[in-house]
């Protein structure tokens, strides 16, 4: 989910799916580029001609994480919790051919729409319809190299995916040295994001956050990418790549990240909340 300014589209496909109204909006600058919106909220952008093109800021940062999760071109066993239009899965399939990947998406109607309009044939991507947390129980322990959480019910991450118990369940499916990455949406004082860092730090030995300075300073709402592992994270290289993006981001780790999350309560089941609702007009969210 990302702020997305839609110019004059070349085509729009609309369909009622299980949890709302989905739209596929043609990118006027890319002949096979499409933006997926759900109830007016921009969820994904894909380019069928070039799956290595990552339009949204936070997805580019997740791409950096995927690039550094294993040596170049080495297949990466990846579990994507949250489907959208399978943007990152397509990227990994293109940059790491032969990667076993599973996408879990709650909305079966959305899966049908993406499968028919934006097919990902011969990529090895397996798509499962189901709840993200429930799906973790079906994944063998130690079988995943990279787990990506990018789930939004409308414009908010559901509460049952924000607890430390969920993070522990995610960590249990990771192989030794595996990486957990989460898209966290927040703004202002970033109180929600701080709890998500606290949850990750209670489970993993290494945690980092990638975000633009304006977001870290409370001047905008947006997406932070949280990365965690029990192996050392490539913080310096993540910082170098993030700084080179069109919208340069910072990486917080070590003492800086401990200061960022200082005093945040570790969220537990039964006492969690969804991520904050973005302000009207953000992520394409309707203003009424």
C-alpha positions as CSV (number, residue, x, y, z in Angstrom):
1,X,0.0,0.0,0.0
2,X,1.5,3.3,-1.0
3,X,0.7,6.9,-1.9
4,X,-0.1,6.8,-5.6
5,X,-1.0,9.6,-8.0
6,X,-2.9,8.3,-10.9
7,X,-2.6,10.2,-14.2
8,X,-4.9,9.7,-17.1
9,X,-5.2,6.0,-17.4
10,X,-5.3,4.1,-20.7
11,X,-7.8,1.5,-19.3
12,X,-9.7,0.7,-16.1
13,X,-11.1,-2.7,-15.2
14,X,-13.5,-2.9,-12.2
15,X,-14.7,-6.0,-10.4
16,X,-16.5,-6.8,-7.2
17,X,-14.3,-9.1,-5.1
18,X,-14.9,-10.8,-1.8
19,X,-14.0,-7.8,0.3
20,X,-14.8,-4.8,-1.8
21,X,-14.4,-3.3,-5.2
22,X,-11.2,-3.8,-7.1
23,X,-9.9,-1.7,-9.9
24,X,-7.0,-2.3,-12.3
25,X,-5.9,1.0,-13.7
26,X,-3.6,1.1,-16.7
27,X,-0.4,3.0,-16.3
28,X,-0.2,5.8,-19.0
29,X,3.6,5.6,-19.0
30,X,4.0,1.8,-19.3
31,X,2.1,-0.2,-21.9
32,X,1.8,-3.3,-19.6
33,X,1.8,-1.4,-16.3
34,X,-1.2,-1.7,-13.9
35,X,-2.1,-0.3,-10.5
36,X,-4.4,-2.3,-8.4
37,X,-6.8,-0.5,-6.1
38,X,-9.2,-2.0,-3.5
39,X,-12.0,0.3,-2.4
40,X,-10.0,3.2,-3.7
41,X,-6.8,2.3,-1.9
42,X,-3.8,1.7,-4.0
43,X,-2.5,-1.8,-3.2
44,X,0.0,-2.7,-5.9
45,X,1.7,-1.7,-9.2
46,X,3.0,-4.3,-11.7
47,X,4.6,-4.1,-15.1
48,X,4.0,-7.3,-17.0
49,X,6.7,-6.4,-19.5
50,X,9.3,-5.7,-16.7
51,X,8.6,-7.3,-13.3
52,X,11.8,-5.8,-12.0
53,X,10.2,-2.4,-12.1
54,X,9.0,-1.5,-8.7
55,X,6.9,1.7,-8.7
56,X,6.0,2.1,-5.0
57,X,8.7,3.4,-2.6
58,X,8.2,0.8,0.0
59,X,8.2,-2.1,-2.5
60,X,11.6,-0.9,-3.8
61,X,12.9,-1.1,-0.2
62,X,11.4,-4.6,0.1
63,X,13.2,-5.4,-3.1
64,X,16.5,-4.3,-1.5
65,X,15.8,-6.7,1.3
66,X,15.1,-9.5,-1.1
67,X,18.3,-8.7,-3.1
68,X,20.4,-9.0,0.1
69,X,18.7,-12.0,1.7
70,X,20.9,-14.4,-0.3
71,X,23.7,-14.3,-2.9
72,X,22.7,-12.9,-6.3
73,X,20.4,-15.2,-8.4
74,X,20.3,-17.9,-5.7
75,X,16.8,-19.2,-5.3
76,X,15.0,-17.8,-2.3
77,X,12.2,-19.8,-0.5
78,X,9.8,-16.9,0.0
79,X,6.4,-16.7,1.8
80,X,4.4,-13.6,1.0
81,X,1.6,-12.9,3.5
82,X,-0.7,-10.6,1.6
83,X,-1.0,-10.8,-2.1
84,X,-2.2,-7.7,-3.9
85,X,-1.0,-8.2,-7.5
86,X,2.0,-10.3,-6.4
87,X,4.5,-7.5,-7.2
88,X,7.4,-8.6,-5.0
89,X,6.9,-12.3,-5.9
90,X,7.1,-11.4,-9.6
91,X,10.3,-9.4,-8.9
92,X,11.9,-12.3,-7.0
93,X,10.9,-14.8,-9.8
94,X,12.6,-12.5,-12.3
95,X,15.8,-11.8,-10.3
96,X,16.1,-15.3,-8.7
97,X,14.7,-17.8,-11.2
98,X,13.5,-21.1,-9.6
99,X,12.6,-19.5,-6.3
100,X,9.9,-21.5,-4.5
101,X,7.3,-18.9,-3.6
102,X,3.9,-19.0,-1.9
103,X,1.5,-16.0,-1.8
104,X,-1.3,-16.1,0.8
105,X,-4.2,-13.8,0.0
106,X,-7.5,-13.7,2.0
107,X,-9.7,-12.5,-0.9
108,X,-10.4,-15.3,-3.4
109,X,-12.1,-12.9,-5.8
110,X,-9.1,-10.7,-5.9
111,X,-6.9,-13.8,-6.6
112,X,-9.2,-14.7,-9.5
113,X,-9.0,-11.1,-10.9
114,X,-5.3,-10.9,-10.7
115,X,-4.8,-14.4,-12.1
116,X,-7.0,-13.6,-15.2
117,X,-6.0,-10.0,-15.9
118,X,-2.3,-10.0,-14.7
119,X,-1.2,-13.6,-15.1
120,X,2.2,-14.8,-13.7
121,X,2.6,-17.9,-15.8
122,X,5.8,-20.0,-15.5
123,X,7.0,-18.1,-12.5
124,X,6.6,-20.9,-9.9
125,X,4.4,-18.6,-7.7
126,X,1.9,-20.6,-5.8
127,X,-1.2,-18.6,-4.6
128,X,-3.2,-19.8,-1.6
129,X,-6.5,-18.2,-0.5
130,X,-6.6,-17.9,3.3
131,X,-5.9,-15.9,6.4
132,X,-2.2,-14.9,6.8
133,X,-1.9,-16.0,10.4
134,X,-3.8,-19.2,9.9
135,X,-1.6,-20.0,6.9
136,X,1.6,-20.0,9.1
137,X,0.3,-23.1,10.8
138,X,0.5,-25.0,7.5
139,X,4.2,-24.0,6.8
140,X,6.9,-26.4,8.0
141,X,9.3,-25.0,10.6
142,X,12.6,-23.8,9.1
143,X,11.4,-24.0,5.5
144,X,11.4,-20.2,4.5
145,X,14.3,-18.0,3.7
146,X,12.3,-14.7,3.4
147,X,8.9,-14.0,4.9
148,X,7.2,-10.8,3.8
149,X,4.2,-9.3,5.7
150,X,2.2,-6.9,3.5
151,X,-1.4,-7.4,4.6
152,X,-4.0,-4.6,4.6
153,X,-7.8,-4.9,5.2
154,X,-8.7,-1.9,3.2
155,X,-6.1,0.6,4.4
156,X,-5.1,-1.0,7.7
157,X,-3.1,-4.0,8.9
158,X,-5.5,-6.3,10.9
159,X,-4.9,-6.4,14.6
160,X,-4.2,-10.1,14.8
161,X,-1.1,-9.6,12.6
162,X,0.4,-7.0,14.9
163,X,1.2,-9.0,18.1
164,X,4.4,-10.5,19.4
165,X,2.7,-13.9,19.2
166,X,2.3,-13.4,15.4
167,X,5.9,-12.5,15.0
168,X,7.0,-15.6,17.0
169,X,4.8,-17.7,14.6
170,X,6.5,-16.1,11.6
171,X,9.9,-16.6,13.1
172,X,9.2,-20.3,13.6
173,X,8.9,-21.0,9.8
174,X,12.2,-19.2,9.0
175,X,15.3,-21.2,8.2
176,X,18.6,-20.4,10.0
177,X,19.6,-16.9,8.9
178,X,16.1,-16.3,7.5
179,X,14.7,-12.8,7.2
180,X,11.4,-11.3,8.3
181,X,10.2,-8.2,6.6
182,X,7.0,-6.2,7.2
183,X,5.3,-3.2,5.6
184,X,4.2,-0.9,8.5
185,X,2.0,2.1,7.8
186,X,2.0,4.9,10.3
187,X,2.4,8.6,10.8
188,X,2.7,11.4,13.4
189,X,4.5,10.2,16.5
190,X,4.7,6.7,15.0
191,X,3.3,5.0,18.1
192,X,2.1,2.0,16.2
193,X,5.4,1.5,14.3
194,X,7.3,1.7,17.6
195,X,5.2,-1.2,19.0
196,X,6.0,-3.2,15.9
197,X,9.7,-2.7,16.4
198,X,9.3,-3.7,20.0
199,X,7.5,-6.9,18.9
200,X,10.2,-7.8,16.5
201,X,13.0,-7.0,18.9
202,X,11.4,-9.4,21.5
203,X,11.7,-12.2,19.0
204,X,14.8,-11.5,16.8
205,X,18.3,-10.5,17.7
206,X,18.7,-8.1,14.8
207,X,16.1,-5.5,13.7
208,X,16.3,-2.5,11.4
209,X,13.8,0.0,9.9
210,X,13.9,1.7,6.5
211,X,11.9,4.9,6.1
212,X,12.2,8.4,4.6
213,X,13.3,11.2,7.0
214,X,10.0,13.1,6.7
215,X,8.2,10.0,8.1
216,X,10.7,9.5,10.9
217,X,10.3,13.1,11.8
218,X,6.5,13.0,12.0
219,X,5.9,15.2,9.0
220,X,4.0,12.7,6.9
221,X,2.0,9.4,6.9
222,X,3.6,6.5,5.0
223,X,5.3,3.2,5.0
224,X,8.2,1.9,7.1
225,X,9.9,-1.4,6.2
226,X,10.8,-3.4,9.2
227,X,13.5,-6.1,8.7
228,X,14.5,-8.7,11.3
229,X,16.6,-11.8,11.6
230,X,18.7,-13.9,14.0
231,X,21.6,-13.4,11.6
232,X,23.5,-10.1,11.1
233,X,21.6,-7.8,8.8
234,X,23.4,-6.1,5.9
235,X,22.7,-2.6,7.4
236,X,25.4,-0.7,5.6
237,X,24.4,-2.1,2.1
238,X,20.7,-1.6,2.9
239,X,21.5,2.0,3.8
240,X,23.5,2.6,0.6
241,X,20.7,1.3,-1.6
242,X,17.9,3.1,0.2
243,X,19.9,6.4,0.0
244,X,20.1,5.9,-3.8
245,X,16.3,5.6,-4.3
246,X,14.3,8.4,-6.0
247,X,12.9,9.1,-2.5
248,X,16.0,8.5,-0.3
249,X,15.4,6.6,2.9
250,X,17.3,6.1,6.1
251,X,18.1,2.9,7.9
252,X,17.7,2.8,11.7
253,X,19.5,0.0,13.5
254,X,21.4,-0.7,16.8
255,X,21.3,2.2,19.3
256,X,19.4,4.5,16.9
257,X,16.6,1.9,16.6
258,X,16.6,1.2,20.4
259,X,16.1,5.0,20.9
260,X,13.3,5.0,18.3
261,X,11.4,2.2,20.1
262,X,12.4,3.2,23.6
263,X,9.4,2.8,26.0
264,X,7.1,1.1,23.4
265,X,4.9,-1.7,24.8
266,X,5.3,-5.1,23.2
267,X,1.8,-5.8,21.8
268,X,0.2,-9.1,22.8
269,X,-2.8,-11.0,21.6
270,X,-6.0,-9.6,23.0
271,X,-4.5,-6.1,23.4
272,X,-3.6,-5.2,19.8
273,X,-5.1,-2.7,17.4
274,X,-5.0,-2.4,13.6
275,X,-2.5,0.0,12.0
276,X,-3.7,3.6,12.0
277,X,-6.2,4.7,9.3
278,X,-4.3,6.9,6.8
279,X,-5.6,10.5,6.4
280,X,-8.2,11.1,3.6
281,X,-6.6,11.1,0.2
282,X,-3.6,9.1,1.2
283,X,-2.9,5.8,-0.6
284,X,-5.8,6.9,-2.9
285,X,-8.2,6.5,0.1
286,X,-11.5,8.3,-0.6
287,X,-12.0,11.6,1.2
288,X,-15.6,10.8,2.2
